[in-house]
Amino acid sequence: MASSNNYRLSCSVPGHEMDVRGLASTSFPEGAFVSVSRDRTGRVWVPNIGPNRSFTEMHCMHGHTNFVSCVCIIAPNETYPRGLIATGGNDNNICVFSLDRPDPLYMLKGHKNTVCTLSAGKFGTLLSGSWDTTAKVWLNDKCMMSLQGHTAAVWAVKILPEQGLMLTGSADKSIKLWKAGRCEKTYTGHEDCVRGLAVVNNTEFFSCSNDASIRRWHVDGECLQVYYGHTNYIYSMSVFPNGQDFISTGEDRSVRIWKNGECAQTIRLPAQSVWCCCILDNGDIVVGASDGIIRVFTESDERIASAEDIKAFENELSQSTIDAKTGDLGDIKMEELPGREHLDEPGTRDGQTRLIKDGETVQAYQWSVSDSHWVKIGDVVGSSGATQETSGRVLFEGKEYDFVFTIDVNEGGPSMKLPYNVADDPWLTAHNFLEKNDLNPMFLDQVANFIIENTKGNTVGRTETGHSDPFTGSGRYVPASAGGSSASGADPFTGSGRYIPGSGPSTVSPAGAVDPFTGGSAYSSNALQSTSAPTNIYFPKTDPVKFEQANATQILAKLKELNRGAPNEQKLSDDGIQKLEKLLSAVSSLDAAEKPTAEEIEILWKTAHWPEDIVFPVLDILRLAVRHPVVNEQFCNEKDGVQFCNHLLNLMGPQGKPANQMLVLRTLCNSFAGQWGQTLLMSMREMVMSRAMELRTVSNKNIHVALATLVLNYAGCLHKVADLEGKAQCLSMVSTILEVVQDKEAVFRLLVALGTTIGNDSTARDLAHSLGVKSQINKYSTVTDPAKLGECCKLVLNQL
């Protein structure tokens, strides 16, 4: 069969609606492969017969309730002669499918977080890896053992051909070899998360990592070779049948073909993240990417795409943009770049990259040996045509900065460059500088203070006086508001004066001194500057956000009205009503001299067990009361806390009353106000967050805001804690809720929760990136009403 010895496009296969996250070649049907996606589906593709070189969808599988992240093929056996397909998802489950039906034959439950990797072995054995830091071994539909030893998410697993040997790769930067459930060896060498594993033979394997390297290992522990070529995270690998050559994909928009230990070919794609790859029996390469398109590349002249399809692919590629910091483009100085005449000279190797200046833009081209011409692979963003003289700013690595400091850490050692813009957070800049240069974190304070000291008096843009904080000041977004100030006593959501659970008068705080969420005096934003790169006043948000507005008169009036219809054995006496009125007075203002008594708290607890259709004014009192230290301790202590929490969760069920659902969520949020409440909710985090997630599909914006606030308060508690499982659950909730929420205040609070979770944790950032939240939130970066939503979104995107 004729071969060009270089891979060229064979076909593009559309079909998925979101990122393609996993691929696997199948033994049946012949020449087919399986793909899985963020769109929650798995699909089987079979090659077309005849001149059409593409693939047709033969089978679509549904079963996951959230995005599908990985797939593997379970080999045929007597029961299933065509084999089975296993998929893992963000719903923590593994679904096992046959080719005969679209729903799962069975589901494997046991992981506590996203199942992100799968590998099948002999005799129906399945190995899974999860963000819950464990790997699990399954035989048919039973979990046989759990492999525990990693300290962070298990991103990659493989079963070696030798019976009983298993590999796991983790975000803790290590790889472990397991036999019979015991860790036999730990391999270290990678400097960042291990993202993929590929088996070479009985005794050797490959690994790839976020450190942009690929390593070849012997099972005895020796690293045989390190391969460099990618310029960003490497997500997946697949080995050719000869056991020597392989392919890899990553965050640098490329799939790379490695032959004889060298990168022989680089194929760029018009998508930033190339998530996955597999090799078909005929040697063709299949890759899946963040644009939802599957692409097949071939060496065979018979299977190369038509000239029209190749031209369309090249046009799509040429119209894409390349971030200078993610491509292998080097230090870009626009004024030194050649013009288009530079493309008249042929390249020296396949995949060679050449930059040219075309007017005010920088364009990247790649040399194609097979076609003997330069192919445009995109316009470079992040390059600059300005100089320090023309802009007043300093150029560093192709970008403009207000300052570029030279830092000498070791006498006689090489100096390091520290770029900084005055709109940046000095502490975050210091953290990134130390991480990039592999310096001890103990220097954080020293570097941050150096930045602050050497940039004193510098500001960006004009200072807006009297600018209230964007969370609840004059610019605060209030759902369904019609503009103007609401009268005292108006409901904060509808503007009406009638009693609605959780409502109360809107207390106006002085501009520039309001807390972003509550209107208190925790934040001052008089110095907030108007700029395209705003100062980060939004996250991390570590103090709890509470729901404190209330109209005590209306709450009590509704309580008395409903008390008349309460069951006789639960009906309050006049004395009981007076005691609740006294308690409400004591907790409405936390500065009140009078404290709630044990008797008053006991009456509140008993009344909280009223029938569901009349209990909501009691829950309104409860959500205010739980902010008070005395009540917080009484309800959330070690003895009574679990009972209290379980009662609330029962009232919050998906089939419950919307008013009760909203008020329970608000009560949970307010429980974070006290240390007892925080301890209780952190101990019951998994149950509380799982139950709360059931309300995401309720079409009620007030519930969505309360749900987003609960996630935010958990994110605040987890911010300085090394709890990857907790942070992963927060990120998973944010990603899932963003898919259904429309209310801008809810979206804003989810963005703050996202920023708080990833702000000081590179692994959490990787998890967020893997979840695809970047593509979910991009659309909010241009929102100007409310301005805080767009500003916060840009800051989160900068973090990602």
Disulfide bonds with the S-S distance in Angstrom:
none
